[in-house]
Amino acid sequence: MPANITHHTPALGGTSTIPKASYNEDHDHTLFPTAIANFTAQTGVVTGAVATSNTVTLSGETDMVWPLTVRGDGTPTLQLNSAGDWLTHANAVNGDTVRVKLTASVSPLTARTATLYIPGDTATFTATTADAWQPDDMGAVLRAWYPVDSLGLADNDAIATLTDSSSIGHNLTNATSGERPTYKTAVLNGFDVAQFDGGDRLFTTSFNPGTGTGFALGAVYKLTANGSYPMTLVYKSATGWEMRHQGSTRQPEFVLNNGSTVVTDGTALTNDTWYIRIDVFDDTGNTAGVYLNGVKVEEATGVSASSPTATENFYIGGRSDGYYMTGQIADAVMCNTLSTTDREKLEGYWAHRFGLTGLLDSGHPYKTTPP
């Protein structure tokens, strides 16, 4: 065995020598890191986001150089001593610090793990994504949620029942086969939608809005033709609350409490164009507003109304005396209270789910990332 061992030094790419006395011919473990702790796992990482570990400090034989390698899913890389470079391989000595980063899974059900390999030891770092936000995370204020795609029907099937995906079970049906909307597959960002042909509607006669401090109707939809006050969502039929449009002009209207207040936006919707729309009534502030694609386009103040609490009918696509819409609906909700935070999350959820992020204003909190 030679008197000295020549090897690469970390980061510099040169060479140095180690006195023979510091080398153990039996490969004693003290030549390798003896105090490398596992990285702290991360949970709740946004799907598809970059997750970075904490820093761990290597300790062991003072004058040995250790090759470091990181492998795993999410294309992990390592950083040595806060350097600007992120690499898959590096050399380190006693006292160096190491961090690992990787890209989290796009699935909330899948964890990604990076393993750092050092002669004689390994360290792991795991990133677990949280379940993506969805409307039922709003809790008791959500009174109905109708994601059409969840039905899983075949293309052109008639929709006999639109299932409520909240915990309440406000399913919408129609016993008259000729008044049922049509299921259309892979229409919006690969998701299925319900097509209403100007004479279709689904409803329940036992819709309980619960007790809250407001009222909100929301939907992702488009009109494909004009009509006579086409209705998207209606509570309490002709004597209640409506997400509708101003006849042939297609101006969005939010009707409260049997027409006592009508909030009308002056800009007509464009046929064959998808919109994210949420109509909100605030019982505490006595205000009502129409939000299109995350922007408040109309507001009424000093509204003389109170949040509905009685069990009544609830319709989608048209009310009991007609006034049908012609168009498509991908998703819809009804809430008895809707905070600004939940409204923005709902808009962001819909925008990212249905590929409509381009509709959101650049200042929207969920323009670039989902809630």
C-alpha positions as CSV (number, residue, x, y, z in Angstrom):
1,M,0.0,0.0,0.0
2,P,1.4,3.4,-0.9
3,A,2.3,5.9,1.8
4,N,-0.3,8.4,0.7
5,I,-3.7,8.3,-1.0
6,T,-4.4,10.8,-3.7
7,H,-8.1,11.9,-4.2
8,H,-10.3,14.7,-5.4
9,T,-11.1,17.6,-3.1
10,P,-14.7,18.9,-2.9
11,A,-15.8,21.6,-5.3
12,L,-12.3,22.5,-6.3
13,G,-11.6,19.6,-8.6
14,G,-7.9,19.4,-7.5
15,T,-6.1,16.8,-5.5
16,S,-4.7,16.5,-2.0
17,T,-3.0,13.8,0.0
18,I,-4.1,12.1,3.2
19,P,-1.4,10.8,5.6
20,K,-1.3,7.1,5.7
21,A,-2.1,7.2,9.5
22,S,-5.6,8.5,8.8
23,Y,-6.5,5.6,6.5
24,N,-7.8,2.4,8.1
25,E,-6.9,-0.6,6.0
26,D,-9.9,-2.5,7.4
27,H,-12.2,0.3,6.2
28,D,-13.2,1.4,9.6
29,H,-16.7,3.1,9.6
30,T,-15.1,6.2,11.1
31,L,-13.9,7.0,7.6
32,F,-17.5,7.7,6.7
33,P,-20.1,10.2,8.1
34,T,-21.2,9.1,11.5
35,A,-23.8,11.8,12.3
36,I,-26.0,12.2,9.3
37,A,-29.6,12.5,10.3
38,N,-32.5,11.8,7.9
39,F,-34.1,14.8,6.2
40,T,-37.4,16.0,7.6
41,A,-40.3,14.8,5.4
42,Q,-42.6,17.4,4.0
43,T,-46.4,17.1,3.9
44,G,-49.0,19.3,2.3
45,V,-46.8,20.3,-0.6
46,V,-48.7,21.8,-3.6
47,T,-49.0,19.2,-6.3
48,G,-46.3,19.6,-8.9
49,A,-44.4,22.1,-6.7
50,V,-40.7,22.0,-5.9
51,A,-40.1,20.7,-2.3
52,T,-36.8,21.5,-0.6
53,S,-35.5,19.6,2.4
54,N,-33.9,21.0,5.6
55,T,-30.1,21.2,5.8
56,V,-28.1,18.3,7.3
57,T,-24.5,18.6,8.4
58,L,-22.0,15.8,7.7
59,S,-19.6,14.7,10.3
60,G,-17.0,11.9,10.5
61,E,-13.4,11.5,9.6
62,T,-12.0,15.1,9.1
63,D,-9.8,14.6,6.1
64,M,-11.8,12.2,3.9
65,V,-13.7,13.1,0.8
66,W,-17.1,11.5,0.4
67,P,-18.9,11.1,-2.9
68,L,-22.6,12.0,-2.6
69,T,-25.3,10.8,-5.0
70,V,-29.0,11.5,-4.9
71,R,-31.6,9.4,-6.7
72,G,-35.3,9.0,-6.7
73,D,-38.5,10.1,-8.4
74,G,-39.3,13.8,-9.0
75,T,-35.8,14.2,-10.5
76,P,-34.1,15.1,-7.2
77,T,-30.9,17.1,-6.9
78,L,-28.6,18.0,-4.0
79,Q,-27.0,21.3,-2.9
80,L,-23.7,21.4,-1.2
81,N,-22.9,24.3,1.3
82,S,-25.6,26.6,-0.1
83,A,-23.9,26.7,-3.5
84,G,-26.0,28.0,-6.3
85,D,-25.7,24.7,-8.2
86,W,-28.1,21.8,-7.7
87,L,-26.4,18.5,-8.8
88,T,-27.0,14.8,-8.7
89,H,-23.4,14.2,-7.6
90,A,-21.0,16.1,-5.4
91,N,-18.0,15.6,-3.1
92,A,-18.1,16.5,0.6
93,V,-16.0,16.5,3.7
94,N,-16.7,16.7,7.4
95,G,-18.7,19.8,8.3
96,D,-20.3,20.3,4.9
97,T,-24.0,20.8,4.7
98,V,-26.4,19.2,2.2
99,R,-29.9,19.9,1.1
100,V,-32.1,17.9,-1.3
101,K,-35.0,19.1,-3.5
102,L,-37.4,17.3,-5.8
103,T,-40.6,18.0,-7.7
104,A,-43.7,16.8,-5.8
105,S,-46.2,14.5,-7.5
106,V,-49.1,15.9,-9.4
107,S,-51.3,13.3,-7.6
108,P,-52.3,13.9,-4.0
109,L,-52.2,10.1,-3.5
110,T,-48.5,9.7,-4.4
111,A,-45.5,10.5,-2.3
112,R,-42.1,11.2,-3.9
113,T,-38.8,10.3,-2.1
114,A,-35.2,11.2,-2.7
115,T,-32.4,9.0,-1.3
116,L,-29.0,10.5,-0.7
117,Y,-26.2,7.9,-0.9
118,I,-23.0,8.3,1.0
119,P,-20.4,5.5,1.5
120,G,-21.7,3.6,4.5
121,D,-24.9,5.6,4.9
122,T,-28.1,6.9,3.3
123,A,-30.5,9.6,4.1
124,T,-34.0,10.1,2.8
125,F,-36.3,13.0,2.0
126,T,-40.0,12.6,1.2
127,A,-42.6,15.0,-0.1
128,T,-46.3,14.2,0.2
129,T,-48.9,16.3,-1.4
130,A,-52.1,17.3,0.4
131,D,-55.4,16.5,-1.1
132,A,-56.2,19.2,-3.6
133,W,-58.8,21.8,-2.4
134,Q,-62.3,21.1,-3.7
135,P,-65.7,22.5,-2.9
136,D,-66.5,20.1,-0.1
137,D,-63.6,21.6,1.9
138,M,-65.9,24.5,2.6
139,G,-67.8,22.4,5.1
140,A,-71.3,23.0,6.2
141,V,-71.8,26.2,4.2
142,L,-71.8,24.0,1.0
143,R,-75.4,22.9,0.4
144,A,-75.0,21.3,-3.0
145,W,-72.2,20.4,-5.4
146,Y,-72.9,19.1,-8.9
147,P,-69.7,18.0,-10.8
148,V,-71.2,16.6,-14.0
149,D,-68.1,14.6,-14.8
150,S,-68.5,12.4,-11.7
151,L,-71.5,10.7,-13.3
152,G,-69.4,8.7,-15.7
153,L,-72.1,8.2,-18.3
154,A,-71.7,7.4,-22.0
155,D,-71.7,10.1,-24.6
156,N,-75.2,11.2,-25.5
157,D,-76.8,9.4,-22.5
158,A,-79.8,11.2,-21.0
159,I,-79.0,12.4,-17.4
160,A,-81.8,11.1,-15.3
161,T,-80.1,12.0,-12.0
162,L,-77.5,14.7,-11.3
163,T,-75.8,13.5,-8.1
164,D,-75.0,15.9,-5.3
165,S,-71.4,15.4,-4.3
166,S,-71.8,17.3,-1.0
167,S,-72.5,15.3,2.1
168,I,-76.2,16.3,2.0
169,G,-77.6,14.4,-1.0
170,H,-79.6,17.1,-2.8
171,N,-79.8,14.9,-6.0
172,L,-81.6,16.5,-9.0
173,T,-83.9,14.3,-11.2
174,N,-86.6,14.6,-13.8
175,A,-89.2,11.9,-14.3
176,T,-90.0,13.2,-17.8
177,S,-87.5,11.7,-20.2
178,G,-87.9,14.4,-22.8
179,E,-86.8,17.1,-20.3
180,R,-83.5,15.5,-19.3
181,P,-80.2,17.1,-20.4
182,T,-77.7,15.1,-22.4
183,Y,-74.4,13.8,-21.2
184,K,-71.5,14.9,-23.4
185,T,-68.0,13.5,-22.9
186,A,-64.6,15.1,-23.0
187,V,-65.9,18.6,-23.8
188,L,-64.1,20.9,-21.4
189,N,-60.4,20.2,-20.7
190,G,-61.2,16.5,-21.1
191,F,-64.1,16.6,-18.6
192,D,-67.7,15.7,-19.3
193,V,-70.6,18.2,-19.2
194,A,-74.4,18.4,-19.3
195,Q,-76.0,19.8,-22.4
196,F,-79.3,21.6,-22.0
197,D,-81.3,22.1,-25.2
198,G,-83.8,24.8,-24.3
199,G,-86.4,22.4,-22.8
200,D,-84.4,20.5,-20.2
201,R,-84.1,20.8,-16.4
202,L,-83.4,18.7,-13.4
203,F,-84.7,19.5,-9.9
204,T,-85.6,18.4,-6.4
205,T,-88.6,19.4,-4.3
206,S,-86.8,19.0,-1.0
207,F,-83.8,21.3,-1.1
208,N,-82.8,22.5,2.4
209,P,-80.6,25.6,2.2
210,G,-79.6,25.3,5.8
211,T,-78.8,28.3,8.1
212,G,-76.1,30.8,7.1
213,T,-75.4,34.4,6.7
214,G,-75.8,34.6,3.0
215,F,-76.6,32.8,-0.2
216,A,-74.5,31.9,-3.3
217,L,-75.0,30.2,-6.6
218,G,-72.0,29.3,-8.7
219,A,-71.5,27.5,-12.0
220,V,-69.1,26.8,-14.9
221,Y,-71.2,27.1,-18.0
222,K,-71.7,28.5,-21.4
223,L,-74.8,29.6,-23.4
224,T,-75.1,28.4,-27.0
225,A,-78.2,30.3,-27.9
226,N,-80.4,33.1,-26.7
227,G,-83.7,32.5,-24.9
228,S,-86.3,34.1,-22.7
229,Y,-84.6,34.8,-19.4
230,P,-82.6,31.5,-19.6
231,M,-82.1,30.1,-16.1
232,T,-78.9,28.4,-14.9
233,L,-79.7,27.7,-11.2
234,V,-82.9,28.5,-9.3
235,Y,-83.9,28.1,-5.7
236,K,-87.7,28.3,-4.9
237,S,-88.7,28.5,-8.5
238,A,-90.6,31.6,-9.6
239,T,-90.7,33.1,-6.2
240,G,-87.1,32.7,-5.2
241,W,-83.5,33.2,-6.0
242,E,-82.1,32.9,-9.6
243,M,-78.9,32.8,-11.5
244,R,-80.3,33.8,-14.9
245,H,-79.8,36.1,-17.9
246,Q,-81.6,39.0,-19.4
247,G,-83.5,37.5,-22.3
248,S,-81.9,37.8,-25.7
249,T,-79.3,40.3,-24.5
250,R,-77.7,37.5,-22.4
251,Q,-76.8,40.0,-19.6
252,P,-76.2,38.0,-16.3
253,E,-78.8,38.7,-13.6
254,F,-78.9,37.6,-10.0
255,V,-82.4,37.7,-8.7
256,L,-83.1,37.7,-5.0
257,N,-86.2,37.0,-3.0
258,N,-89.0,37.0,-5.6
259,G,-87.5,39.8,-7.6
260,S,-87.2,42.3,-4.8
261,T,-83.6,42.9,-5.9
262,V,-82.3,42.2,-9.4
263,V,-78.5,42.6,-9.9
264,T,-77.9,43.0,-13.6
265,D,-74.5,43.4,-15.3
266,G,-74.6,45.7,-18.3
267,T,-72.3,43.5,-20.5
268,A,-73.9,40.6,-22.4
269,L,-72.3,37.2,-22.3
270,T,-71.0,35.8,-25.5
271,N,-72.6,32.6,-26.8
272,D,-70.3,29.5,-27.1
273,T,-68.0,31.0,-24.5
274,W,-67.3,29.4,-21.1
275,Y,-67.6,31.4,-17.9
276,I,-66.9,31.0,-14.3
277,R,-69.7,32.7,-12.5
278,I,-70.6,33.1,-8.9
279,D,-73.5,35.2,-7.6
280,V,-73.2,36.1,-3.9
281,F,-75.6,37.6,-1.3
282,D,-74.2,38.8,2.0
283,D,-76.9,38.9,4.7
284,T,-74.7,40.8,7.2
285,G,-73.7,43.6,4.8
286,N,-76.9,43.6,2.8
287,T,-75.0,43.4,-0.5
288,A,-75.3,41.3,-3.6
289,G,-72.8,40.8,-6.4
290,V,-72.2,39.1,-9.6
291,Y,-68.7,37.7,-10.2
292,L,-67.6,36.7,-13.7
293,N,-64.2,35.0,-14.0
294,G,-63.2,36.2,-10.6
295,V,-64.1,39.8,-11.1
296,K,-67.1,41.6,-9.5
297,V,-69.0,43.0,-12.5
298,E,-72.0,44.3,-10.7
299,E,-73.1,45.0,-7.1
300,A,-76.2,46.1,-5.2
301,T,-76.0,47.6,-1.8
302,G,-78.6,48.1,0.9
303,V,-80.4,45.0,-0.2
304,S,-83.6,44.3,1.6
305,A,-83.5,40.5,1.9
306,S,-82.6,37.8,4.3
307,S,-80.9,34.4,3.7
308,P,-83.4,31.7,2.7
309,T,-83.9,28.9,5.2
310,A,-87.1,27.1,4.1
311,T,-87.0,23.7,2.3
312,E,-88.0,24.4,-1.3
313,N,-87.5,23.4,-4.9
314,F,-84.1,23.7,-6.6
315,Y,-83.6,23.7,-10.3
316,I,-80.8,23.5,-12.8
317,G,-81.3,24.5,-16.5
318,G,-84.8,26.0,-16.1
319,R,-87.4,26.7,-13.4
320,S,-90.9,25.2,-12.9
321,D,-92.7,27.5,-15.4
322,G,-90.1,27.3,-18.1
323,Y,-87.4,29.9,-18.9
324,Y,-84.9,27.2,-20.0
325,M,-81.3,27.8,-20.9
326,T,-79.6,26.4,-24.0
327,G,-76.0,25.6,-23.3
328,Q,-73.7,23.4,-21.3
329,I,-72.9,23.2,-17.6
330,A,-69.7,21.5,-16.3
331,D,-70.1,22.1,-12.5
332,A,-72.3,24.0,-10.1
333,V,-72.7,24.7,-6.4
334,M,-75.0,26.4,-3.9
335,C,-73.8,27.7,-0.5
336,N,-75.6,29.4,2.3
337,T,-72.5,31.4,3.2
338,L,-69.6,32.2,0.9
339,S,-66.5,34.1,2.2
340,T,-64.2,36.0,-0.1
341,T,-61.5,33.3,0.6
342,D,-63.8,30.4,-0.4
343,R,-65.1,32.3,-3.4
344,E,-61.6,32.8,-4.7
345,K,-60.7,29.2,-4.0
346,L,-63.8,28.0,-5.9
347,E,-62.9,30.2,-8.9
348,G,-59.3,28.9,-8.7
349,Y,-60.4,25.3,-8.4
350,W,-62.7,25.6,-11.4
351,A,-60.1,27.5,-13.5
352,H,-57.4,24.9,-13.0
353,R,-59.7,21.9,-13.3
354,F,-61.3,23.0,-16.5
355,G,-58.4,24.7,-18.2
356,L,-59.8,28.2,-17.8
357,T,-57.0,29.9,-16.0
358,G,-56.7,32.3,-18.9
359,L,-60.1,33.8,-17.8
360,L,-58.8,34.9,-14.4
361,D,-57.3,38.3,-13.8
362,S,-53.6,38.5,-13.3
363,G,-54.1,39.6,-9.7
364,H,-56.3,36.6,-8.8
365,P,-54.6,34.6,-5.9
366,Y,-55.1,31.4,-7.8
367,K,-54.2,32.5,-11.3
368,T,-51.1,30.4,-11.6
369,T,-51.5,27.7,-8.9
370,P,-54.6,25.9,-7.7
371,P,-55.9,26.3,-4.2
